[in-house]
């Protein structure tokens, strides 16, 4: 290697990277089609529940309908995000648009907090001032919504563990499903026992469940946006494995491992060698180990035959 501090790069587009979590995941194009079908079904069901909720006077139906209205927009955003992830890199975005799906997942989680706040406010008002509810109409619409949500959830099944775009969409649909179950139970309670309070109370219960799931998605997507180490991966373990990847490697430092989007794991590191002439051999060993053992296909390596040039800027360790 003519320049001991040169870097070797692998640059697959984020949508083409394959790691252990993506072995059984649908390709990005298939994900986009799933999201489009889910959007159309959710929009139709949302219209039915909003009309049914206004007609019957049910907060549970309106809650589920309002939730589905937010979800229809979220699914549309997720679809757009999946399509944008297919776009290749350009002069201004050298990594392409793969991170769009993470941004969409982050926004989807935030939108759930707004919805939960509205449901909580409306439920308290209904508990203080209950009104008449047409339980028969409410039950019929809730059952239709339940079946539609089951169909949508089935269509989104099978996303990758670290695909926050489809995870966000699935979270929204799961919230819809819980809302439909609550609406069915509330309708039965009102019809059989006359418990008008069941409608807002079950709406509050669903809101709490949505809140918990939204918080998890928010933390997960924020972790990726903050360049955090991918879930299930220990950077210290990666560094230790790299030190033993080849006999020519004297030390590994300045290691950074992060995730661009949906399994697109990346790493940069400095490698110290016993003999600078063995640089090519060490590079092959490093790339092979990171790809086969840790699913990292985009790797940038700087060879340091002497003292690291970045030490004044904090090269030692991971920082």
C-alpha positions as CSV (number, residue, x, y, z in Angstrom):
1,X,0.0,0.0,0.0
2,X,1.6,3.2,-1.1
3,X,-0.1,5.4,1.5
4,X,-0.1,3.8,5.0
5,X,-3.0,6.1,6.1
6,X,-5.2,5.4,3.1
7,X,-8.7,4.0,3.6
8,X,-10.4,1.1,2.0
9,X,-14.1,1.3,1.4
10,X,-17.0,-0.9,0.6
11,X,-20.0,1.2,-0.5
12,X,-23.2,-0.9,-1.0
13,X,-26.4,1.1,-1.1
14,X,-28.2,0.7,2.2
15,X,-31.1,-1.1,0.6
16,X,-28.8,-3.9,-0.7
17,X,-26.9,-4.6,2.5
18,X,-27.7,-7.9,4.1
19,X,-27.1,-8.9,7.7
20,X,-28.4,-11.6,10.0
21,X,-31.6,-9.7,10.7
22,X,-32.4,-9.2,7.0
23,X,-32.0,-12.8,5.9
24,X,-35.8,-13.4,6.2
25,X,-36.9,-9.8,5.5
26,X,-38.8,-8.8,2.3
27,X,-36.9,-6.6,-0.2
28,X,-37.5,-2.8,0.0
29,X,-39.8,-3.0,-3.1
30,X,-42.0,-5.6,-1.4
31,X,-42.1,-3.5,1.7
32,X,-43.3,-0.6,-0.3
33,X,-46.1,-2.6,-1.8
34,X,-47.1,-3.9,1.6
35,X,-47.3,-0.3,3.0
36,X,-49.4,0.9,0.0
37,X,-51.9,-1.9,0.5
38,X,-52.0,-1.2,4.3
39,X,-52.6,2.5,3.6
40,X,-55.5,1.9,1.3
41,X,-57.2,-0.6,3.7
42,X,-56.6,1.7,6.7
43,X,-58.0,4.7,4.9
44,X,-61.3,2.9,4.0
45,X,-61.6,1.5,7.6
46,X,-60.9,4.9,9.1
47,X,-63.7,6.5,7.0
48,X,-66.2,3.8,8.2
49,X,-65.2,4.2,11.9
50,X,-65.3,8.0,11.9
51,X,-68.8,8.0,10.3
52,X,-69.9,5.2,12.7
53,X,-68.5,7.0,15.7
54,X,-70.2,10.3,14.9
55,X,-73.5,8.5,14.2
56,X,-73.5,6.3,17.3
57,X,-71.8,8.7,19.7
58,X,-69.0,6.3,20.6
59,X,-65.7,7.7,21.7
60,X,-64.1,4.3,21.3
61,X,-65.0,4.3,17.6
62,X,-63.9,8.0,17.2
63,X,-60.7,7.2,19.0
64,X,-60.0,4.3,16.7
65,X,-61.0,6.3,13.7
66,X,-58.8,9.2,14.7
67,X,-56.0,6.8,15.4
68,X,-56.5,5.3,12.0
69,X,-56.5,8.8,10.4
70,X,-53.1,9.4,11.9
71,X,-52.0,5.9,10.9
72,X,-53.2,6.4,7.3
73,X,-50.9,9.4,7.1
74,X,-48.1,7.5,8.9
75,X,-48.4,4.5,6.4
76,X,-48.3,6.9,3.5
77,X,-45.1,8.5,5.0
78,X,-43.7,5.1,5.5
79,X,-44.4,4.1,1.9
80,X,-42.7,7.3,0.7
81,X,-39.8,6.6,3.0
82,X,-39.5,3.1,1.6
83,X,-39.5,4.4,-2.0
84,X,-37.0,7.1,-1.2
85,X,-34.7,4.4,0.3
86,X,-34.5,2.9,-3.2
87,X,-32.9,6.1,-4.7
88,X,-29.2,5.8,-5.3
89,X,-26.6,8.0,-3.7
90,X,-25.8,11.3,-5.4
91,X,-23.2,14.1,-5.1
92,X,-24.9,15.6,-2.0
93,X,-26.0,12.4,-0.3
94,X,-23.2,10.0,-0.5
95,X,-25.0,7.4,1.6
96,X,-28.2,7.7,-0.4
97,X,-31.7,8.1,1.2
98,X,-31.8,5.0,3.3
99,X,-32.1,7.0,6.6
100,X,-35.4,8.4,5.4
101,X,-37.1,5.4,6.9
102,X,-35.6,6.1,10.3
103,X,-36.8,9.7,10.2
104,X,-40.3,8.5,9.2
105,X,-40.3,6.0,12.1
106,X,-39.2,8.8,14.5
107,X,-42.0,11.1,13.3
108,X,-44.6,8.3,13.5
109,X,-43.7,7.8,17.2
110,X,-44.1,11.5,17.9
111,X,-47.5,11.5,16.2
112,X,-48.7,8.8,18.6
113,X,-48.0,11.1,21.6
114,X,-50.2,13.8,20.1
115,X,-53.0,11.3,19.5
116,X,-52.7,9.9,23.1
117,X,-53.1,13.4,24.5
118,X,-56.3,14.0,22.6
119,X,-57.8,10.6,23.5
120,X,-57.0,11.2,27.2
121,X,-58.6,14.7,27.2
122,X,-61.8,13.5,25.4
123,X,-62.1,10.4,27.6
124,X,-62.1,12.5,30.8
125,X,-64.8,14.7,29.3
126,X,-66.9,11.7,28.5
127,X,-66.4,10.2,32.0
128,X,-67.6,13.4,33.5
129,X,-70.5,14.0,31.1
130,X,-71.6,10.6,29.5
131,X,-73.9,10.7,26.5
132,X,-76.2,8.3,24.7
133,X,-74.5,5.7,22.5
134,X,-76.1,3.5,19.8
135,X,-74.4,0.2,20.9
136,X,-75.7,-1.9,17.9
137,X,-74.2,0.4,15.3
138,X,-71.1,0.8,17.3
139,X,-70.6,-3.0,17.6
140,X,-71.1,-3.6,13.9
141,X,-68.6,-0.9,12.9
142,X,-66.1,-2.1,15.5
143,X,-66.2,-5.6,14.2
144,X,-65.6,-4.4,10.7
145,X,-62.7,-2.4,11.9
146,X,-61.3,-5.3,13.8
147,X,-61.3,-7.6,10.8
148,X,-59.8,-4.9,8.6
149,X,-57.0,-4.2,11.1
150,X,-56.2,-8.0,11.3
151,X,-55.9,-8.1,7.6
152,X,-53.6,-5.0,7.5
153,X,-51.4,-6.4,10.4
154,X,-51.1,-9.7,8.5
155,X,-49.9,-7.9,5.4
156,X,-47.2,-6.1,7.3
157,X,-46.0,-9.2,9.1
158,X,-42.3,-10.3,8.7
159,X,-40.4,-7.0,8.8
160,X,-36.8,-7.0,9.9
161,X,-36.0,-6.5,13.6
162,X,-34.1,-3.2,12.9
163,X,-36.4,-1.9,10.1
164,X,-37.8,1.1,12.0
165,X,-39.9,2.2,9.1
166,X,-42.0,-1.0,9.0
167,X,-41.8,-1.3,12.7
168,X,-43.4,2.2,13.0
169,X,-46.1,1.3,10.5
170,X,-46.8,-2.0,12.4
171,X,-47.0,-0.1,15.7
172,X,-49.7,2.1,14.3
173,X,-51.7,-0.8,12.9
174,X,-51.3,-2.7,16.2
175,X,-52.7,0.4,18.0
176,X,-55.6,0.3,15.6
177,X,-56.2,-3.3,16.3
178,X,-56.3,-2.7,20.1
179,X,-58.6,0.2,19.5
180,X,-61.0,-2.0,17.6
181,X,-60.9,-4.7,20.3
182,X,-61.7,-2.0,22.9
183,X,-64.6,-0.7,20.8
184,X,-66.0,-4.2,20.5
185,X,-65.8,-4.7,24.3
186,X,-67.2,-1.3,25.0
187,X,-70.1,-1.9,22.7
188,X,-70.9,-5.2,24.3
189,X,-70.7,-3.7,27.8
190,X,-73.1,-0.9,26.8
191,X,-75.5,-3.2,25.0
192,X,-75.7,-5.8,27.7
193,X,-75.1,-3.8,31.0
194,X,-75.7,-0.2,30.1
195,X,-72.2,0.8,31.2
196,X,-71.7,4.0,29.3
197,X,-68.4,4.6,31.2
198,X,-66.9,1.5,29.5
199,X,-66.5,3.5,26.2
200,X,-64.1,6.2,27.5
201,X,-62.4,3.9,30.0
202,X,-61.4,1.4,27.4
203,X,-60.3,4.3,25.2
204,X,-57.9,5.4,28.0
205,X,-56.6,1.8,28.3
206,X,-55.7,1.7,24.6
207,X,-54.1,5.1,24.8
208,X,-51.8,3.8,27.6
209,X,-50.8,0.8,25.5
210,X,-50.1,3.0,22.5
211,X,-48.0,5.3,24.7
212,X,-45.7,2.5,25.8
213,X,-45.2,1.2,22.3
214,X,-44.6,4.7,20.9
215,X,-41.9,5.4,23.6
216,X,-40.1,2.2,22.6
217,X,-40.1,3.2,18.9
218,X,-39.0,6.7,19.7
219,X,-36.0,5.4,21.7
220,X,-35.1,2.9,19.0
221,X,-35.2,5.4,16.1
222,X,-33.5,8.1,18.1
223,X,-30.7,5.7,18.9
224,X,-30.1,5.1,15.2
225,X,-30.2,8.8,14.5
226,X,-27.6,9.4,17.2
227,X,-25.3,6.9,15.5
228,X,-25.6,4.4,18.4
229,X,-24.2,0.9,18.3
230,X,-26.7,-1.5,16.7
231,X,-28.9,-3.4,19.1
232,X,-27.4,-6.7,20.1
233,X,-23.8,-5.6,19.2
234,X,-21.0,-4.8,21.7
235,X,-18.3,-2.6,20.4
236,X,-15.8,-4.0,22.9
237,X,-16.5,-7.5,21.6
238,X,-16.0,-6.3,18.0
239,X,-12.7,-4.7,18.9
240,X,-11.5,-7.8,20.7
241,X,-12.4,-10.0,17.7
242,X,-10.6,-7.6,15.4
243,X,-7.4,-7.8,17.4
244,X,-7.3,-11.6,16.8
245,X,-8.5,-11.4,13.1
246,X,-4.9,-11.7,11.8
247,X,-1.4,-12.2,13.2
248,X,-0.2,-9.0,11.5
249,X,-2.5,-6.9,13.6
250,X,-0.8,-5.3,16.6
251,X,-3.8,-3.3,17.9
252,X,-7.2,-1.8,17.1
253,X,-8.4,1.6,18.2
254,X,-10.7,4.5,17.2
255,X,-13.5,2.0,16.5
256,X,-16.9,3.3,15.7
257,X,-19.9,1.0,14.8
258,X,-23.3,2.4,13.9
259,X,-26.3,1.7,11.7
260,X,-27.4,3.8,8.8
261,X,-30.9,2.2,8.4
262,X,-32.6,-1.2,8.3
263,X,-29.6,-3.4,9.0
264,X,-27.1,-1.2,7.1
265,X,-24.3,-1.6,9.6
266,X,-21.1,0.4,9.2
267,X,-17.8,0.6,10.9
268,X,-14.6,2.8,10.9
269,X,-11.4,1.9,12.7
270,X,-7.7,2.4,12.9
271,X,-5.4,-0.7,12.8
272,X,-1.8,-0.9,14.0
273,X,0.3,-3.5,12.3
274,X,3.6,-5.3,13.2
275,X,4.7,-4.9,9.6
276,X,3.3,-2.3,7.3
277,X,4.0,-4.6,4.3
278,X,1.2,-6.9,5.6
279,X,-1.5,-4.2,5.2
280,X,-3.3,-5.9,2.3
281,X,-3.5,-9.2,4.3
282,X,-4.8,-7.4,7.4
283,X,-7.4,-5.5,5.4
284,X,-8.8,-8.7,4.0
285,X,-8.9,-10.3,7.4
286,X,-10.7,-7.3,8.9
287,X,-13.3,-7.1,6.2
288,X,-13.9,-10.8,6.2
289,X,-14.4,-10.9,10.0
290,X,-16.7,-7.9,10.2
291,X,-18.8,-9.1,7.3
292,X,-19.2,-12.8,8.3
293,X,-19.4,-12.5,12.1
294,X,-21.1,-9.1,12.6
295,X,-22.9,-8.4,9.4
296,X,-21.0,-5.2,8.8
297,X,-20.4,-4.7,5.0
298,X,-19.5,-1.0,4.9
299,X,-16.0,-0.8,6.5
300,X,-13.4,2.0,6.4
301,X,-10.0,1.1,7.8
302,X,-7.0,3.4,8.4
303,X,-3.6,1.7,8.8
304,X,-1.3,3.2,11.4
305,X,2.2,1.8,11.0
306,X,3.5,4.3,13.7
307,X,1.9,6.6,16.2
308,X,-1.7,7.5,15.3
309,X,-1.9,10.9,13.7
310,X,-5.3,11.6,15.3
311,X,-4.2,11.2,18.9
312,X,-4.3,15.0,19.6
313,X,-7.9,15.0,18.7
314,X,-8.8,12.0,20.9
315,X,-8.0,9.0,18.8
316,X,-7.5,6.6,21.7
317,X,-10.4,4.4,22.6
318,X,-13.9,4.8,20.9
319,X,-14.4,8.5,21.3
